[in-house]
Amino acid sequence: MNSHLQGELQKSGYNLTTRETDLMTTPDIHAERILVLDFGSEYTQLIARKVRSAGVYCEVHPFDLDEAAIRAFNAKGIILSCDPDAEPLVADPQPVAAAYQLDVPLLSVGYEHPGLPAVARRIGAYDDSNTPALVENFVLQDCACQGLWTPANIIEDAIAKVRAQVGERQVLLGLSGGVDSSVVAALLHRAIGDQLTCVFVDHGLMRLHEGDQVMRMFAENMGVKVIRVDAEQRFLDLLKGVNDPEEKRKIIGRTFIEVFDEESAKLEGIDFLAQGTIYPDIIESVAIKHGKARVIKSHHNVGGLPEDMKFELVEPLKELFKDEVRKLGVELGLPREMVYRHPFPGPGLGVRILGEIRKEYADLLRQADHIFIEELRAAGWYDKTSQAFAVFVPVRSVGVVNDQRRYAWVISLRAVETIDFMTARWAHLPYELIEKVSTRIITELEGISRVVYDVSSKPPATIEWE
């Protein structure tokens, strides 16, 4: 119907603008929607991701979402996400009556609510083996959704929205080299081309050759306008003598903002600031605002931007979960090994060097981490682990290398397996692999005399050491 209308308009002599063409040809990927009501279950985001992976848009809201909002959502179906083993957020939590009264299929995952069987199509407990099929059958069969929520459609929808919002004006993006900002850069470049300018702040605490890789990927291969700021010495000077982990994070975050702000002030005609906000950030913010958050972990992201920056925000990923962002990256043509890299903290190696940060430590850690990841990939273990990295331990240990006594630093290897990063098990890597990594690090890096392997699970330990 849209293409027919477009043809008729063109026949009549009306020339469609790019914005109008985008809006007319892009499918409405939000037309089919599932409402997920959260009762404080740790599985809520996993359930929502199962809905999305079935090709259907969904949103997560608190269980006591008001009646008007429930009706206005116009859901094709409702899922109640419960956790019978967890302490409820409030005594006897119940969804508002509208959730039962709407003439749409309803699925309860966790436990039965009073009056639910009369309207529910499906009831089930959360289980890793059966929940994906349970959710998929619910949204595709019971709710009769077609599955329009695909990476290709999401990209077209995002491009249309960005063009409609930005028009002919200029957009600024802080490009960190991480997955989120990289996908935003690729998406915005496809949508608005040279209207996008990226600022890449190299704080000297990145992985081996990462800064050069970012420039090669975006500036050289894709033709994105990228301003690289070499701020390593500035960060190292401010971090000199600082041992406290929280203080290190604050300094790195604050300095990053200052450098970015200084560079943005040099640019003229910028009206929009792009950010890599993703959907879990939104869910968490809502939970904090309404006091519904059960566990809020302390993130390692670089701090937020100043409130007085006079830019309108562009957030093309704000409806997406991390796994969806990765799929978009591949669809946009970014290398899979880049898009599916393990998480890397905003302060970078700053929270993987225990105590004071020095350039000597950072350089050694970069090399050790590179060896570890290289061997994990070669052995086929990189994709089997959720996160793997090396940690610099500022303790000297005696070793013997090439018949020479060495009194040098210690490196700890860390690898974990997890689904949601709220809990994690240390990865049971083959002894032969750990031995090979250890031997390479000690023999190839003169400043290292000993390598240890971290066998702590979360809880009680955290994944990162700081």
N, C-alpha and C positions, 0 to 999 in steps of 0.2 A: 504493500500500500504506500509506503514512504517513497519508493522508487517511482511509482506511478505518479504520485503527486509532484515529485521533483521534475519528472518529464513534462507534465502539463504546465508547470510554472515556467519552465524554460521555453516551451513552445509559445507561450504568451509573451515572451520577450523579457521576462523577469530573470535577472541574473542573481543567482544565490551567492551569498557571501560564504567564505570558508566556514564560519561559525554555524550558519544555517544549514549548510550541507552536512557538517559533522553531526548536528543534533538530529537531522532527519534520517541519516543512514545508520546511526549507532543503535543497536538493539537496547531496549530498556532492561538492563540486567538486574534492576532492583524491583521489577514488577512482581516476581515470585520471591516471597520472603518468609523466613521462619523466625519466630520470636522465641528466644531462649531465656527463660526466667531462672535466675541463679538463687539457690537457697544456701549458698555458702559452700558448695561442693568444690573440692580441689580439681574435679574433673570437668568443670564447666567449659573452660576454654578448649579442652580436648574434644568435647562433644560439639562445640561450635565449629571447630576445625573439620570434624567429620562431615558436618552439614555442608560446609564450603567445598570439601573435596568431592562431595557428591554433585557439585555444580550448582548449588543453590545458595543465594545470599541469606545471611542471618545476622541478627544483632543480639548481644547479651545485655540484659537489663536486670535490676534487682527484682526479687520475687514479689515485692509489694508495689510494683509499678502501678500508678493510679489508673483507674478504669478508663478515663478519657484517652490516655496515652495508649493503652492496650487496644482500644477500638480503632484509634487513628492509625495504628501501625499497619492495619489491614493484612494480617498474617495469613498465609496459606495453611499454617499449622503452628502449634505451640509445643515446646519441649520444656518440661520441668526438670531442672538439674539438681538432684538432691544427693546427700551423702549421709546415710543412716548411721555411719560409724563416727561421724564428726559431731562435736558439740554445736547445736544450732546457734545462729547469730542472734536470734531472739527466741523467747519461749513460744513453742507451738507455732512455727511460721506457716502461714497459709497464703496462697496467692489470692488476689482479689477475685470476687465472684465472676467478673467479666471473662476471666481466663477459662472458666467452665461453661459460661453461657454462650460464647461465640460458637457458631455452627461450623467449626473447623476441627480436623483431627488433632488429638492431643496425646503426647507421649510423656510418660513419667519415667525417668531414669534414676533409680536409687531406692525409693519406697513409695508405697501407695498413700494417696491423700484421701481423706474422707470424701465420699461422693464421686471419686474419680472414675471407678469402673464403668459407670453409666455412660460416660462420654469418651473414655480413652479408647484408642484403637490398639495401642501397644503399651505394655508395662514391662520394665526390665531392670536388672541390676547392672551397674557398670562393670564391664569385663573387657579386657583388651582384645579377647578373641571374638566376642560376639557383638560388641557395641557398634563397630563400623558397619556391619551388615544390618543391624537393627535400625540405625539412623538412616542409612541409605534407603532401605525399604520404606521407612516412614515418609521421607521427603519425596521420593520418586513415585511410590505406589499409592500410599494413603493420601498424600497431599497433591498428587498428580502434577508435580513440578517437572519442567522440561530439561532443566540443567543448563541454563544460559550463563551461569557464572564460570566462565572459562578464562584462562590467561589472555587469549587473543581478544575476547570481548571486553575484558577488564581494561586492557591497554587502550582499545579504541574509545571506551567510555571515558577513561582518564584524559586522553588527548583532547577529546571534545570539550571536557569541562575546563581543562587548563586554557585552551584557546579562548573559550567563552569568558573566562575570568580575566585573563591577561590582555587579550586583544593584541595591540601592537607595542605594548610597553615592555620594559626590561625586568629581568628576574635575576636575583643573586642567590647562589647556593654555596654553603660551606661544605666542600667535598673532603671527606675524611679518608676515603679509600675503603671504608667499611661497606657491608652489603647494602644497607638501607640508602645511604647517600649516593652510592654508585648506581643503584637502580633508579633513584630519582633523577640523577644526571642524565642517564641514558633515555629515560622517558621524556624528560623536559626537552632534551635536545631533539628528539623525534617530533615533539609537539610544536616547538617554537624556534628551533634552530639557533641562529646567532643572537637571539634575544636573551639567551642564557649566558651568564658569566659565573664561573666557579672560582672560589678562593680555597686553595689547599694549603693549610697551615701545617708545615712539617716541624713538629716539636722535638724531633730527634729521638723519640721513644717508640719508633715504629719497628716492624719486622725487617729482616734483611732485604735491602733493595726495594722496599715497598714504595717509597716516594717516587723512585724512577719508574716503577711499574705503573703507578697511578697516572703519571704524566704520559707515558707511552700509550697506555690504553685510551685515555680520554682526549688528550691534546693532539697526539700524533696520529693515532689510528681512526678516531671518530671525529676529529676536527672540532671538539668542544673548546670554548675559550676558558682556559684555566690559568689562574695567577698563582704561582707557587711561591710561598713565603718561607724562607729558610730561617727558622726561629730557634734552632737547637741551642745555641749559646745562651740566648735570653732565658730559655726555660731552665737550663742547667745552672746558670748563675742564681736564679731565684730559689732553686731546690737545694743549693749547697748547704749542708749541715742539717737538713730537715730529715728527721727519722720517723715521725708519726705518720701512719698511713692516711689518716683522714686529712691531716694538714697538707700532705703531698697532693691528694686528690683536689683539694680546694685551690691550691696554687696552680696546678695544671689547668683546672677548669677556668679559673679567673683569668689566667694569662692567655689562654686560648681565645676567650671572649675579647680581651683587650686587643690582641693582634688582629682578629677578624674585624673588629669594629674599626680599627685604624685603617685597614685595607679598604673596607667598604666606604669609608669617608672620602677616599681618594677617587671613587667612581662617581660619575654624574648620571642622572636620569634613571636611577634604580627606584622602582616603585614596589617591587615584590621581593619577599624573602622566602625561599623554598626550604622546607625542612623534611626530614625523613621520619616524621611521626608515624607510628604504625598502630594498629587497632588495640593490641594489649596495653599500650600507653593510655589510650582513651578509657578502656575498661578500668584500669587501675585508678585513673584520676577521678572517675565517677565514684568508685568504691570509697576512695578517701573522702571525697566531698560529702557523701551521704553516710559515712561511718559504717560502711558495709564490708570493709576490707578485713579479711581474716589474717592473712600474712602478706606484708609488703616488704619485699627484700630490698636492701640497699643496693642501688644500681651503681655501676662503675662508669656510667656515661659522663662525657664532658658536660659541664654545667650549662644551664639554659642561657639564652641570649638576653641582653638588657631589655627591660621593659620600655625604655624610652627610644628604642629604635623605631624610626618612622616608616616602617614597611608593612604592607599587607601580606599575610601569610598565604603561601601556596603549599598544601600538604597532600600530594596526590596518592600517598600510600596509607592514609589514615584509616581506611576501611579494611586493611589487609593484615592477616597474620604473617608471621615470619616465613613460614613455608610457602605462602602465596607470593611473598615478595621475591623469594628465590626463583620460583617458577616464572614470574614476570621477567626477571633478569635474564634467564635462559631464552625466553621468548623474544626478548629485545636484542639478543645477539651477544650478550656478555659471556665470557668463557665460563663453563660450568665449574672449573676448579676455583675460580674467583668467587662465583656466586655461592657456592656451597662450602666455602671456607668455614672453619670453626669460629665461634664468637671471639671477638677481640675487644678488651675493655677500652673505653674512651681514653683514659690516661695512659693507655698502651703499656709499655714495659715498666712504667712508673710504679705499677702495683705488682710487678713480678720481680722487682729488685727489692729485697728486704732492707729496710732501713734507708740510709742516705743513698741518693742517686748520683753516680759519677759516670762520666763518659766511658771510662775503662770498663765499668761493670756492664753498661748498656751494650758496648761493642762485643764483649764476651758472650753475653746472654743472647744477642742476635744470632751469633754464629752457632751456639749450642742449640738454640731453638730450631734453627734452619736444618741442622743435622737430624734432630729428632723427627721433625715433620717429613723430611726427605725419606728417611728410613721407614716411617709409618706408611707412606704412600707406596714405596717400593714393595713392602710386604703385604699390601692390601688391607692394612689395618686402619688407615686414616678415616674411611667412611664408616668403619665399624665403631669408632669412638665418637662421642658427642663433642668433646673438647679435649685437646691435648696441647701441652706447652711445657717450656722449661722455666725454672725459677732460679734466680741468682741468690745464693745463700752466702752472706759476707762472713764466712768462717773459714779460716785457713786449715788445711789438712795436709799431712805428710803423704807423699807418694813417690814412686820410683818409675821414671820413664826413660827408656833407652839407657838403663844402668846409671841414671843420674837421679840424685835425690831432688824432689820438688816439693816445695812448701807453698801451696797455692789454694785457690778458692774451690768451693763446692757448688755443684749444680744439682738441683732436684728435678726429676721428671714427673709430670702429672698428667694422667689420662683418665677420663671418666666416661661412663655410659649413663645416659639419662633420657627421659621422655620430655619432662617439663622443666628441668633445671632447678626444681624445688627440692628434689631429692636426687642423689646420684650415687652410683657404685663405682669404686675404682676399677678401671679396666684391667682384666686379667690377661695382659699381654704375654706372648710366649717368652720364656726365659732367654731363648736364643736371640730374639729381637732386642730385648733390653740390654743384653750383653754386647750386641753389635753397636748399638747406639752409644753405650758407655765407653766402649773401646775407642770409637771414632772421636768422641768429644775430648777424651783425655789425651789421645795421641795427636790430634789435629790442633787443639787449642792449648797453647803453652801456659796460659794462666789458670788452667783447671787441673786439679789433682784427684778429684773424687766425684763420682756420680751416684746419687741415691734415687730410689723410686718411691713415690708417695702412695701408700696403700690405705689412705684414710677415705672413708665414705662420707657422704653428706646426707643427714647429720651423722655425727656431731661436727665434723669439719665443714668448712665452706669449700667451694670449688677453687676459687682464687685464694692465694695465701694471704693477701692483704685486702 
